[in-house]
Amino acid sequence: MEDTETLQSALQQRIRELQMEHDDLDDAIARLSENPLPDQLRLQRLKKRKLLLKDQLTHLERQLDPDVLA
């Protein structure tokens, strides 16, 4: 029982960390997009990283509650 709780706690912590990074990337993308001539390569890389984080979040959320579609 403790192992399950420990695993769930670790998953929840990792989800919070990834969500914070996802939110930070969202802010960075918004700031970069405000520039009249944004660095397209950097913008593309940030967006790709953001999508990767979203996929990781979805995967972890499904592990936490597999009966709910995340």
All heavy atoms as a GROMACS GRO file, in nm:
protein
  580
    1MET      N    1   0.082  -0.119   0.000
    1MET     CA    2   0.000   0.000   0.000
    1MET      C    3   0.087   0.126   0.000
    1MET      O    4   0.059   0.218  -0.072
    1MET     CB    5  -0.094  -0.004   0.121
    1MET     CG    6  -0.197   0.105   0.120
    1MET     SD    7  -0.319   0.077  -0.009
    1MET     CE    8  -0.446   0.182   0.046
    2GLU      N    9   0.191   0.126   0.082
    2GLU     CA   10   0.280   0.242   0.087
    2GLU      C   11   0.350   0.264  -0.045
    2GLU      O   12   0.373   0.378  -0.086
    2GLU     CB   13   0.382   0.226   0.200
    2GLU     CG   14   0.332   0.271   0.333
    2GLU     CD   15   0.441   0.270   0.438
    2GLU    OE1   16   0.554   0.307   0.406
    2GLU    OE2   17   0.410   0.232   0.551
    3ASP      N   18   0.388   0.154  -0.112
    3ASP     CA   19   0.455   0.166  -0.241
    3ASP      C   20   0.365   0.235  -0.343
    3ASP      O   21   0.411   0.319  -0.421
    3ASP     CB   22   0.498   0.029  -0.294
    3ASP     CG   23   0.611  -0.031  -0.214
    3ASP    OD1   24   0.683   0.046  -0.146
    3ASP    OD2   25   0.629  -0.153  -0.218
    4THR      N   26   0.237   0.200  -0.341
    4THR     CA   27   0.141   0.263  -0.431
    4THR      C   28   0.127   0.411  -0.400
    4THR      O   29   0.126   0.495  -0.491
    4THR     CB   30   0.003   0.194  -0.421
    4THR    OG1   31   0.018   0.055  -0.450
    4THR    CG2   32  -0.096   0.255  -0.518
    5GLU      N   33   0.118   0.444  -0.274
    5GLU     CA   34   0.108   0.585  -0.234
    5GLU      C   35   0.234   0.662  -0.270
    5GLU      O   36   0.227   0.777  -0.314
    5GLU     CB   37   0.078   0.595  -0.085
    5GLU     CG   38  -0.060   0.547  -0.047
    5GLU     CD   39  -0.083   0.543   0.103
    5GLU    OE1   40   0.003   0.594   0.178
    5GLU    OE2   41  -0.186   0.489   0.144
    6THR      N   42   0.349   0.599  -0.250
    6THR     CA   43   0.476   0.663  -0.284
    6THR      C   44   0.484   0.687  -0.434
    6THR      O   45   0.526   0.795  -0.478
    6THR     CB   46   0.594   0.576  -0.237
    6THR    OG1   47   0.584   0.555  -0.097
    6THR    CG2   48   0.727   0.640  -0.271
    7LEU      N   49   0.443   0.589  -0.512
    7LEU     CA   50   0.444   0.602  -0.657
    7LEU      C   51   0.348   0.712  -0.701
    7LEU      O   52   0.384   0.797  -0.785
    7LEU     CB   53   0.406   0.470  -0.724
    7LEU     CG   54   0.399   0.471  -0.876
    7LEU    CD1   55   0.533   0.511  -0.937
    7LEU    CD2   56   0.354   0.337  -0.928
    8GLN      N   57   0.230   0.715  -0.645
    8GLN     CA   58   0.134   0.819  -0.680
    8GLN      C   59   0.185   0.957  -0.643
    8GLN      O   60   0.169   1.053  -0.718
    8GLN     CB   61  -0.001   0.792  -0.614
    8GLN     CG   62  -0.079   0.680  -0.679
    8GLN     CD   63  -0.217   0.662  -0.619
    8GLN    OE1   64  -0.244   0.704  -0.507
    8GLN    NE2   65  -0.303   0.596  -0.694
    9SER      N   66   0.247   0.966  -0.527
    9SER     CA   67   0.304   1.094  -0.483
    9SER      C   68   0.414   1.140  -0.578
    9SER      O   69   0.421   1.257  -0.615
    9SER     CB   70   0.357   1.081  -0.341
    9SER     OG   71   0.414   1.201  -0.298
   10ALA      N   72   0.499   1.047  -0.618
   10ALA     CA   73   0.608   1.080  -0.711
   10ALA      C   74   0.551   1.122  -0.847
   10ALA      O   75   0.601   1.217  -0.908
   10ALA     CB   76   0.701   0.960  -0.727
   11LEU      N   77   0.447   1.053  -0.894
   11LEU     CA   78   0.385   1.089  -1.021
   11LEU      C   79   0.323   1.228  -1.013
   11LEU      O   80   0.338   1.309  -1.105
   11LEU     CB   81   0.278   0.987  -1.060
   11LEU     CG   82   0.328   0.853  -1.115
   11LEU    CD1   83   0.211   0.757  -1.133
   11LEU    CD2   84   0.402   0.872  -1.245
   12GLN      N   85   0.255   1.256  -0.904
   12GLN     CA   86   0.193   1.388  -0.887
   12GLN      C   87   0.298   1.498  -0.883
   12GLN      O   88   0.279   1.605  -0.943
   12GLN     CB   89   0.107   1.390  -0.760
   12GLN     CG   90  -0.018   1.307  -0.771
   12GLN     CD   91  -0.090   1.290  -0.639
   12GLN    OE1   92  -0.032   1.309  -0.532
   12GLN    NE2   93  -0.217   1.253  -0.646
   13GLN      N   94   0.409   1.473  -0.817
   13GLN     CA   95   0.517   1.571  -0.811
   13GLN      C   96   0.575   1.596  -0.950
   13GLN      O   97   0.598   1.710  -0.991
   13GLN     CB   98   0.628   1.525  -0.715
   13GLN     CG   99   0.746   1.618  -0.709
   13GLN     CD  100   0.712   1.758  -0.659
   13GLN    OE1  101   0.622   1.775  -0.576
   13GLN    NE2  102   0.782   1.858  -0.710
   14ARG      N  103   0.597   1.488  -1.025
   14ARG     CA  104   0.653   1.501  -1.160
   14ARG      C  105   0.555   1.576  -1.252
   14ARG      O  106   0.596   1.659  -1.332
   14ARG     CB  107   0.686   1.362  -1.217
   14ARG     CG  108   0.751   1.367  -1.352
   14ARG     CD  109   0.889   1.432  -1.344
   14ARG     NE  110   0.948   1.434  -1.476
   14ARG     CZ  111   1.022   1.532  -1.524
   14ARG    NH1  112   1.053   1.634  -1.448
   14ARG    NH2  113   1.069   1.528  -1.645
   15ILE      N  114   0.426   1.548  -1.236
   15ILE     CA  115   0.324   1.618  -1.314
   15ILE      C  116   0.328   1.767  -1.285
   15ILE      O  117   0.322   1.850  -1.376
   15ILE     CB  118   0.184   1.558  -1.288
   15ILE    CG1  119   0.173   1.420  -1.353
   15ILE    CG2  120   0.074   1.651  -1.338
   15ILE    CD1  121   0.050   1.341  -1.314
   16ARG      N  122   0.340   1.803  -1.157
   16ARG     CA  123   0.348   1.945  -1.121
   16ARG      C  124   0.471   2.011  -1.183
   16ARG      O  125   0.464   2.123  -1.234
   16ARG     CB  126   0.350   1.962  -0.969
   16ARG     CG  127   0.214   1.945  -0.904
   16ARG     CD  128   0.214   1.985  -0.758
   16ARG     NE  129   0.302   1.903  -0.675
   16ARG     CZ  130   0.264   1.790  -0.615
   16ARG    NH1  131   0.143   1.744  -0.629
   16ARG    NH2  132   0.351   1.722  -0.542
   17GLU      N  133   0.585   1.940  -1.180
   17GLU     CA  134   0.708   1.995  -1.237
   17GLU      C  135   0.693   2.017  -1.388
   17GLU      O  136   0.732   2.122  -1.441
   17GLU     CB  137   0.825   1.901  -1.210
   17GLU     CG  138   0.866   1.894  -1.065
   17GLU     CD  139   0.963   1.780  -1.037
   17GLU    OE1  140   0.997   1.702  -1.131
   17GLU    OE2  141   1.005   1.766  -0.920
   18LEU      N  142   0.638   1.917  -1.456
   18LEU     CA  143   0.621   1.928  -1.601
   18LEU      C  144   0.520   2.038  -1.636
   18LEU      O  145   0.538   2.109  -1.734
   18LEU     CB  146   0.577   1.794  -1.660
   18LEU     CG  147   0.681   1.683  -1.660
   18LEU    CD1  148   0.619   1.552  -1.709
   18LEU    CD2  149   0.802   1.719  -1.744
   19GLN      N  150   0.415   2.051  -1.555
   19GLN     CA  151   0.315   2.155  -1.580
   19GLN      C  152   0.376   2.294  -1.564
   19GLN      O  153   0.348   2.384  -1.644
   19GLN     CB  154   0.196   2.139  -1.485
   19GLN     CG  155   0.082   2.232  -1.516
   19GLN     CD  156   0.022   2.211  -1.653
   19GLN    OE1  157  -0.014   2.100  -1.687
   19GLN    NE2  158   0.014   2.316  -1.732
   20MET      N  159   0.462   2.310  -1.465
   20MET     CA  160   0.529   2.439  -1.447
   20MET      C  161   0.619   2.470  -1.568
   20MET      O  162   0.621   2.583  -1.618
   20MET     CB  163   0.610   2.441  -1.318
   20MET     CG  164   0.524   2.452  -1.195
   20MET     SD  165   0.606   2.462  -1.034
   20MET     CE  166   0.778   2.451  -1.062
   21GLU      N  167   0.694   2.370  -1.613
   21GLU     CA  168   0.780   2.391  -1.730
   21GLU      C  169   0.696   2.421  -1.854
   21GLU      O  170   0.731   2.507  -1.935
   21GLU     CB  171   0.868   2.267  -1.753
   21GLU     CG  172   0.969   2.287  -1.862
   21GLU     CD  173   1.064   2.171  -1.883
   21GLU    OE1  174   1.065   2.077  -1.800
   21GLU    OE2  175   1.137   2.174  -1.984
   22HIS      N  176   0.583   2.352  -1.868
   22HIS     CA  177   0.493   2.374  -1.980
   22HIS      C  178   0.440   2.518  -1.978
   22HIS      O  179   0.438   2.587  -2.080
   22HIS     CB  180   0.377   2.273  -1.972
   22HIS     CG  181   0.283   2.278  -2.087
   22HIS    ND1  182   0.173   2.360  -2.090
   22HIS    CD2  183   0.283   2.210  -2.204
   22HIS    CE1  184   0.109   2.343  -2.203
   22HIS    NE2  185   0.173   2.252  -2.275
   23ASP      N  186   0.400   2.564  -1.859
   23ASP     CA  187   0.351   2.701  -1.845
   23ASP      C  188   0.462   2.803  -1.875
   23ASP      O  189   0.436   2.906  -1.939
   23ASP     CB  190   0.296   2.725  -1.705
   23ASP     CG  191   0.169   2.645  -1.678
   23ASP    OD1  192   0.106   2.595  -1.774
   23ASP    OD2  193   0.133   2.632  -1.559
   24ASP      N  194   0.584   2.775  -1.829
   24ASP     CA  195   0.697   2.864  -1.857
   24ASP      C  196   0.724   2.872  -2.007
   24ASP      O  197   0.752   2.981  -2.061
   24ASP     CB  198   0.823   2.817  -1.784
   24ASP     CG  199   0.815   2.837  -1.634
   24ASP    OD1  200   0.726   2.912  -1.588
   24ASP    OD2  201   0.899   2.777  -1.563
   25LEU      N  202   0.716   2.758  -2.076
   25LEU     CA  203   0.736   2.758  -2.220
   25LEU      C  204   0.627   2.836  -2.289
   25LEU      O  205   0.652   2.908  -2.387
   25LEU     CB  206   0.739   2.615  -2.274
   25LEU     CG  207   0.870   2.539  -2.256
   25LEU    CD1  208   0.853   2.393  -2.294
   25LEU    CD2  209   0.980   2.602  -2.338
   26ASP      N  210   0.505   2.823  -2.242
   26ASP     CA  211   0.392   2.898  -2.298
   26ASP      C  212   0.419   3.047  -2.289
   26ASP      O  213   0.398   3.122  -2.386
   26ASP     CB  214   0.265   2.860  -2.225
   26ASP     CG  215   0.140   2.892  -2.303
   26ASP    OD1  216   0.143   2.887  -2.427
   26ASP    OD2  217   0.038   2.923  -2.239
   27ASP      N  218   0.468   3.092  -2.174
   27ASP     CA  219   0.501   3.234  -2.155
   27ASP      C  220   0.615   3.276  -2.248
   27ASP      O  221   0.610   3.384  -2.308
   27ASP     CB  222   0.540   3.262  -2.010
   27ASP     CG  223   0.422   3.248  -1.914
   27ASP    OD1  224   0.306   3.252  -1.959
   27ASP    OD2  225   0.449   3.233  -1.793
   28ALA      N  226   0.718   3.192  -2.258
   28ALA     CA  227   0.833   3.225  -2.343
   28ALA      C  228   0.791   3.234  -2.490
   28ALA      O  229   0.835   3.323  -2.563
   28ALA     CB  230   0.943   3.120  -2.326
   29ILE      N  231   0.704   3.143  -2.532
   29ILE     CA  232   0.655   3.144  -2.670
   29ILE      C  233   0.575   3.272  -2.696
   29ILE      O  234   0.590   3.336  -2.800
   29ILE     CB  235   0.572   3.018  -2.699
   29ILE    CG1  236   0.665   2.895  -2.705
   29ILE    CG2  237   0.492   3.031  -2.829
   29ILE    CD1  238   0.591   2.761  -2.703
   30ALA      N  239   0.492   3.308  -2.601
   30ALA     CA  240   0.411   3.430  -2.617
   30ALA      C  241   0.499   3.554  -2.627
   30ALA      O  242   0.477   3.640  -2.712
   30ALA     CB  243   0.314   3.443  -2.500
   31ARG      N  244   0.601   3.562  -2.540
   31ARG     CA  245   0.692   3.678  -2.545
   31ARG      C  246   0.770   3.682  -2.676
   31ARG      O  247   0.786   3.788  -2.737
   31ARG     CB  248   0.789   3.673  -2.427
   31ARG     CG  249   0.730   3.719  -2.296
   31ARG     CD  250   0.836   3.741  -2.189
   31ARG     NE  251   0.927   3.629  -2.174
   31ARG     CZ  252   0.906   3.522  -2.095
   31ARG    NH1  253   0.796   3.514  -2.025
   31ARG    NH2  254   0.995   3.426  -2.087
   32LEU      N  255   0.817   3.567  -2.720
   32LEU     CA  256   0.894   3.561  -2.844
   32LEU      C  257   0.806   3.596  -2.964
   32LEU      O  258   0.852   3.662  -3.058
   32LEU     CB  259   0.955   3.421  -2.861
   32LEU     CG  260   1.056   3.401  -2.973
   32LEU    CD1  261   1.175   3.495  -2.956
   32LEU    CD2  262   1.104   3.257  -2.975
   33SER      N  263   0.680   3.557  -2.959
   33SER     CA  264   0.588   3.584  -3.068
   33SER      C  265   0.552   3.732  -3.078
   33SER      O  266   0.509   3.778  -3.185
   33SER     CB  267   0.460   3.502  -3.051
   33SER     OG  268   0.488   3.364  -3.060
   34GLU      N  269   0.566   3.805  -2.970
   34GLU     CA  270   0.536   3.949  -2.971
   34GLU      C  271   0.637   4.028  -3.055
   34GLU      O  272   0.605   4.137  -3.103
   34GLU     CB  273   0.535   4.004  -2.828
   34GLU     CG  274   0.418   3.956  -2.746
   34GLU     CD  275   0.427   3.997  -2.601
   34GLU    OE1  276   0.527   4.061  -2.561
   34GLU    OE2  277   0.334   3.964  -2.526
   35ASN      N  278   0.755   3.973  -3.071
   35ASN     CA  279   0.859   4.038  -3.150
   35ASN      C  280   0.814   4.043  -3.296
   35ASN      O  281   0.766   3.944  -3.349
   35ASN     CB  282   0.990   3.958  -3.137
   35ASN     CG  283   1.108   4.027  -3.199
   35ASN    OD1  284   1.094   4.109  -3.289
   35ASN    ND2  285   1.224   3.992  -3.151
   36PRO      N  286   0.829   4.159  -3.363
   36PRO     CA  287   0.788   4.170  -3.503
   36PRO      C  288   0.862   4.071  -3.594
   36PRO      O  289   0.806   4.024  -3.693
   36PRO     CB  290   0.820   4.313  -3.542
   36PRO     CG  291   0.862   4.383  -3.420
   36PRO     CD  292   0.881   4.284  -3.310
   37LEU      N  293   0.985   4.040  -3.560
   37LEU     CA  294   1.064   3.942  -3.637
   37LEU      C  295   1.116   3.835  -3.541
   37LEU      O  296   1.236   3.831  -3.509
   37LEU     CB  297   1.181   4.011  -3.708
   37LEU     CG  298   1.143   4.114  -3.815
   37LEU    CD1  299   1.266   4.188  -3.863
   37LEU    CD2  300   1.072   4.045  -3.930
   38PRO      N  301   1.028   3.745  -3.497
   38PRO     CA  302   1.073   3.644  -3.400
   38PRO      C  303   1.172   3.546  -3.462
   38PRO      O  304   1.172   3.523  -3.583
   38PRO     CB  305   0.943   3.574  -3.361
   38PRO     CG  306   0.851   3.595  -3.475
   38PRO     CD  307   0.889   3.727  -3.535
   39ASP      N  308   1.254   3.491  -3.378
   39ASP     CA  309   1.349   3.387  -3.418
   39ASP      C  310   1.267   3.260  -3.444
   39ASP      O  311   1.227   3.191  -3.351
   39ASP     CB  312   1.451   3.366  -3.305
   39ASP     CG  313   1.555   3.262  -3.339
   39ASP    OD1  314   1.536   3.184  -3.434
   39ASP    OD2  315   1.657   3.257  -3.267
   40GLN      N  316   1.241   3.234  -3.571
   40GLN     CA  317   1.152   3.123  -3.608
   40GLN      C  318   1.205   2.987  -3.563
   40GLN      O  319   1.128   2.901  -3.520
   40GLN     CB  320   1.127   3.123  -3.759
   40GLN     CG  321   1.046   3.240  -3.808
   40GLN     CD  322   0.906   3.243  -3.748
   40GLN    OE1  323   0.843   3.140  -3.728
   40GLN    NE2  324   0.857   3.362  -3.717
   41LEU      N  325   1.335   2.968  -3.570
   41LEU     CA  326   1.393   2.840  -3.530
   41LEU      C  327   1.375   2.818  -3.380
   41LEU      O  328   1.334   2.710  -3.336
   41LEU     CB  329   1.541   2.834  -3.567
   41LEU     CG  330   1.615   2.704  -3.534
   41LEU    CD1  331   1.548   2.586  -3.604
   41LEU    CD2  332   1.761   2.714  -3.575
   42ARG      N  333   1.403   2.921  -3.302
   42ARG     CA  334   1.385   2.909  -3.157
   42ARG      C  335   1.238   2.889  -3.122
   42ARG      O  336   1.204   2.808  -3.038
   42ARG     CB  337   1.439   3.033  -3.088
   42ARG     CG  338   1.423   3.024  -2.939
   42ARG     CD  339   1.498   3.127  -2.864
   42ARG     NE  340   1.473   3.102  -2.722
   42ARG     CZ  341   1.519   3.175  -2.627
   42ARG    NH1  342   1.598   3.274  -2.654
   42ARG    NH2  343   1.491   3.148  -2.502
   43LEU      N  344   1.151   2.962  -3.190
   43LEU     CA  345   1.008   2.949  -3.167
   43LEU      C  346   0.962   2.806  -3.198
   43LEU      O  347   0.886   2.746  -3.120
   43LEU     CB  348   0.933   3.050  -3.254
   43LEU     CG  349   0.787   3.076  -3.227
   43LEU    CD1  350   0.765   3.121  -3.084
   43LEU    CD2  351   0.733   3.179  -3.324
   44GLN      N  352   1.009   2.751  -3.307
   44GLN     CA  353   0.974   2.614  -3.346
   44GLN      C  354   1.024   2.514  -3.241
   44GLN      O  355   0.952   2.421  -3.204
   44GLN     CB  356   1.034   2.583  -3.483
   44GLN     CG  357   0.999   2.447  -3.535
   44GLN     CD  358   1.061   2.422  -3.673
   44GLN    OE1  359   1.153   2.493  -3.716
   44GLN    NE2  360   1.011   2.322  -3.741
   45ARG      N  361   1.145   2.533  -3.192
   45ARG     CA  362   1.200   2.442  -3.091
   45ARG      C  363   1.122   2.450  -2.960
   45ARG      O  364   1.098   2.348  -2.895
   45ARG     CB  365   1.348   2.475  -3.067
   45ARG     CG  366   1.436   2.431  -3.180
   45ARG     CD  367   1.581   2.466  -3.154
   45ARG     NE  368   1.664   2.418  -3.265
   45ARG     CZ  369   1.786   2.460  -3.288
   45ARG    NH1  370   1.842   2.550  -3.208
   45ARG    NH2  371   1.854   2.412  -3.389
   46LEU      N  372   1.084   2.572  -2.920
   46LEU     CA  373   1.007   2.587  -2.796
   46LEU      C  374   0.870   2.520  -2.809
   46LEU      O  375   0.824   2.453  -2.717
   46LEU     CB  376   0.990   2.735  -2.762
   46LEU     CG  377   1.115   2.810  -2.717
   46LEU    CD1  378   1.084   2.959  -2.702
   46LEU    CD2  379   1.170   2.752  -2.588
   47LYS      N  380   0.807   2.537  -2.924
   47LYS     CA  381   0.677   2.475  -2.946
   47LYS      C  382   0.687   2.322  -2.947
   47LYS      O  383   0.600   2.252  -2.893
   47LYS     CB  384   0.614   2.524  -3.077
   47LYS     CG  385   0.566   2.667  -3.068
   47LYS     CD  386   0.504   2.712  -3.199
   47LYS     CE  387   0.450   2.852  -3.191
   47LYS     NZ  388   0.387   2.895  -3.317
   48LYS      N  389   0.793   2.272  -3.006
   48LYS     CA  390   0.814   2.128  -3.009
   48LYS      C  391   0.835   2.074  -2.868
   48LYS      O  392   0.780   1.970  -2.830
   48LYS     CB  393   0.934   2.094  -3.098
   48LYS     CG  394   0.953   1.948  -3.122
   48LYS     CD  395   1.064   1.923  -3.223
   48LYS     CE  396   1.078   1.775  -3.250
   48LYS     NZ  397   1.179   1.747  -3.352
   49ARG      N  398   0.913   2.145  -2.790
   49ARG     CA  399   0.937   2.105  -2.650
   49ARG      C  400   0.807   2.109  -2.570
   49ARG      O  401   0.780   2.020  -2.489
   49ARG     CB  402   1.042   2.197  -2.588
   49ARG     CG  403   1.067   2.174  -2.441
   49ARG     CD  404   1.139   2.045  -2.414
   49ARG     NE  405   1.159   2.030  -2.271
   49ARG     CZ  406   1.163   1.914  -2.209
   49ARG    NH1  407   1.156   1.803  -2.277
   49ARG    NH2  408   1.179   1.908  -2.079
   50LYS      N  409   0.726   2.211  -2.596
   50LYS     CA  410   0.598   2.223  -2.526
   50LYS      C  411   0.507   2.104  -2.559
   50LYS      O  412   0.441   2.049  -2.470
   50LYS     CB  413   0.531   2.356  -2.564
   50LYS     CG  414   0.404   2.383  -2.490
   50LYS     CD  415   0.345   2.516  -2.532
   50LYS     CE  416   0.202   2.526  -2.484
   50LYS     NZ  417   0.132   2.638  -2.544
   51LEU      N  418   0.502   2.065  -2.685
   51LEU     CA  419   0.422   1.949  -2.724
   51LEU      C  420   0.473   1.820  -2.660
   51LEU      O  421   0.395   1.735  -2.616
   51LEU     CB  422   0.421   1.933  -2.876
   51LEU     CG  423   0.335   2.033  -2.952
   51LEU    CD1  424   0.355   2.018  -3.103
   51LEU    CD2  425   0.188   2.016  -2.918
   52LEU      N  426   0.604   1.806  -2.653
   52LEU     CA  427   0.663   1.690  -2.588
   52LEU      C  428   0.624   1.684  -2.441
   52LEU      O  429   0.587   1.578  -2.388
   52LEU     CB  430   0.815   1.692  -2.602
   52LEU     CG  431   0.892   1.579  -2.533
   52LEU    CD1  432   0.858   1.446  -2.596
   52LEU    CD2  433   1.041   1.605  -2.540
   53LEU      N  434   0.629   1.798  -2.374
   53LEU     CA  435   0.589   1.804  -2.233
   53LEU      C  436   0.442   1.767  -2.217
   53LEU      O  437   0.406   1.696  -2.123
   53LEU     CB  438   0.615   1.943  -2.176
   53LEU     CG  439   0.760   1.979  -2.150
   53LEU    CD1  440   0.771   2.124  -2.106
   53LEU    CD2  441   0.821   1.888  -2.046
   54LYS      N  442   0.358   1.815  -2.308
   54LYS     CA  443   0.215   1.784  -2.300
   54LYS      C  444   0.193   1.634  -2.316
   54LYS      O  445   0.111   1.575  -2.244
   54LYS     CB  446   0.138   1.861  -2.408
   54LYS     CG  447  -0.009   1.844  -2.400
   54LYS     CD  448  -0.063   1.901  -2.270
   54LYS     CE  449  -0.213   1.894  -2.266
   54LYS     NZ  450  -0.267   1.934  -2.138
   55ASP      N  451   0.267   1.571  -2.406
   55ASP     CA  452   0.257   1.425  -2.423
   55ASP      C  453   0.301   1.352  -2.296
   55ASP      O  454   0.238   1.255  -2.254
   55ASP     CB  455   0.342   1.378  -2.541
   55ASP     CG  456   0.283   1.417  -2.675
   55ASP    OD1  457   0.164   1.454  -2.681
   55ASP    OD2  458   0.358   1.411  -2.775
   56GLN      N  459   0.409   1.399  -2.234
   56GLN     CA  460   0.457   1.338  -2.110
   56GLN      C  461   0.355   1.355  -1.998
   56GLN      O  462   0.330   1.263  -1.921
   56GLN     CB  463   0.591   1.398  -2.069
   56GLN     CG  464   0.705   1.360  -2.160
   56GLN     CD  465   0.835   1.432  -2.124
   56GLN    OE1  466   0.836   1.531  -2.051
   56GLN    NE2  467   0.945   1.382  -2.177
   57LEU      N  468   0.295   1.473  -1.991
   57LEU     CA  469   0.192   1.499  -1.890
   57LEU      C  470   0.074   1.405  -1.908
   57LEU      O  471   0.025   1.346  -1.811
   57LEU     CB  472   0.144   1.644  -1.897
   57LEU     CG  473   0.234   1.748  -1.834
   57LEU    CD1  474   0.198   1.887  -1.880
   57LEU    CD2  475   0.227   1.739  -1.683
   58THR      N  476   0.029   1.390  -2.030
   58THR     CA  477  -0.084   1.302  -2.059
   58THR      C  478  -0.052   1.158  -2.020
   58THR      O  479  -0.133   1.089  -1.957
   58THR     CB  480  -0.121   1.309  -2.208
   58THR    OG1  481  -0.155   1.444  -2.240
   58THR    CG2  482  -0.237   1.218  -2.242
   59HIS      N  483   0.068   1.114  -2.052
   59HIS     CA  484   0.111   0.978  -2.018
   59HIS      C  485   0.111   0.956  -1.866
   59HIS      O  486   0.060   0.856  -1.816
   59HIS     CB  487   0.249   0.952  -2.078
   59HIS     CG  488   0.305   0.818  -2.044
   59HIS    ND1  489   0.259   0.701  -2.102
   59HIS    CD2  490   0.401   0.782  -1.956
   59HIS    CE1  491   0.326   0.600  -2.050
   59HIS    NE2  492   0.413   0.646  -1.963
   60LEU      N  493   0.167   1.050  -1.794
   60LEU     CA  494   0.173   1.038  -1.648
   60LEU      C  495   0.034   1.046  -1.584
   60LEU      O  496   0.005   0.972  -1.489
   60LEU     CB  497   0.263   1.146  -1.589
   60LEU     CG  498   0.412   1.134  -1.620
   60LEU    CD1  499   0.488   1.253  -1.564
   60LEU    CD2  500   0.469   1.004  -1.567
   61GLU      N  501  -0.050   1.131  -1.637
   61GLU     CA  502  -0.186   1.143  -1.585
   61GLU      C  503  -0.264   1.013  -1.606
   61GLU      O  504  -0.342   0.972  -1.521
   61GLU     CB  505  -0.259   1.261  -1.648
   61GLU     CG  506  -0.206   1.394  -1.599
   61GLU     CD  507  -0.251   1.513  -1.680
   61GLU    OE1  508  -0.310   1.494  -1.790
   61GLU    OE2  509  -0.228   1.627  -1.635
   62ARG      N  510  -0.240   0.948  -1.718
   62ARG     CA  511  -0.306   0.819  -1.744
   62ARG      C  512  -0.254   0.711  -1.649
   62ARG      O  513  -0.328   0.621  -1.612
   62ARG     CB  514  -0.286   0.777  -1.889
   62ARG     CG  515  -0.372   0.855  -1.984
   62ARG     CD  516  -0.363   0.803  -2.124
   62ARG     NE  517  -0.449   0.882  -2.210
   62ARG     CZ  518  -0.430   0.896  -2.339
   62ARG    NH1  519  -0.327   0.837  -2.399
   62ARG    NH2  520  -0.512   0.969  -2.411
   63GLN      N  521  -0.127   0.718  -1.614
   63GLN     CA  522  -0.073   0.622  -1.518
   63GLN      C  523  -0.135   0.644  -1.380
   63GLN      O  524  -0.160   0.548  -1.307
   63GLN     CB  525   0.080   0.636  -1.504
   63GLN     CG  526   0.156   0.580  -1.620
   63GLN     CD  527   0.305   0.590  -1.598
   63GLN    OE1  528   0.353   0.662  -1.512
   63GLN    NE2  529   0.380   0.518  -1.681
   64LEU      N  530  -0.161   0.768  -1.347
   64LEU     CA  531  -0.218   0.803  -1.218
   64LEU      C  532  -0.364   0.757  -1.209
   64LEU      O  533  -0.408   0.707  -1.105
   64LEU     CB  534  -0.208   0.955  -1.198
   64LEU     CG  535  -0.206   1.007  -1.056
   64LEU    CD1  536  -0.095   0.941  -0.975
   64LEU    CD2  537  -0.187   1.157  -1.056
   65ASP      N  538  -0.438   0.774  -1.319
   65ASP     CA  539  -0.579   0.735  -1.322
   65ASP      C  540  -0.610   0.675  -1.459
   65ASP      O  541  -0.662   0.743  -1.546
   65ASP     CB  542  -0.668   0.856  -1.293
   65ASP     CG  543  -0.812   0.817  -1.266
   65ASP    OD1  544  -0.843   0.697  -1.270
   65ASP    OD2  545  -0.892   0.907  -1.240
   66PRO      N  546  -0.581   0.546  -1.477
   66PRO     CA  547  -0.592   0.484  -1.610
   66PRO      C  548  -0.736   0.473  -1.662
   66PRO      O  549  -0.756   0.456  -1.781
   66PRO     CB  550  -0.532   0.345  -1.590
   66PRO     CG  551  -0.534   0.320  -1.445
   66PRO     CD  552  -0.532   0.454  -1.377
   67ASP      N  553  -0.836   0.487  -1.576
   67ASP     CA  554  -0.975   0.475  -1.622
   67ASP      C  555  -1.030   0.603  -1.682
   67ASP      O  556  -1.135   0.601  -1.746
   67ASP     CB  557  -1.065   0.435  -1.504
   67ASP     CG  558  -1.034   0.294  -1.454
   67ASP    OD1  559  -0.981   0.213  -1.534
   67ASP    OD2  560  -1.060   0.267  -1.336
   68VAL      N  561  -0.959   0.713  -1.666
   68VAL     CA  562  -1.004   0.842  -1.718
   68VAL      C  563  -0.920   0.877  -1.840
   68VAL      O  564  -0.797   0.868  -1.836
   68VAL     CB  565  -0.990   0.953  -1.611
   68VAL    CG1  566  -1.027   1.088  -1.669
   68VAL    CG2  567  -1.074   0.920  -1.490
   69LEU      N  568  -0.988   0.916  -1.947
   69LEU     CA  569  -0.913   0.961  -2.065
   69LEU      C  570  -0.853   1.096  -2.036
   69LEU      O  571  -0.924   1.191  -2.006
   69LEU     CB  572  -1.004   0.969  -2.188
   69LEU     CG  573  -1.058   0.836  -2.239
   69LEU    CD1  574  -1.155   0.861  -2.354
   69LEU    CD2  575  -0.945   0.747  -2.284
   70ALA      N  576  -0.720   1.105  -2.043
   70ALA     CA  577  -0.652   1.232  -2.012
   70ALA      C  578  -0.642   1.317  -2.134
   70ALA      O  579  -0.641   1.275  -2.243
   70ALA     CB  580  -0.513   1.203  -1.957
   0.00000   0.00000   0.00000
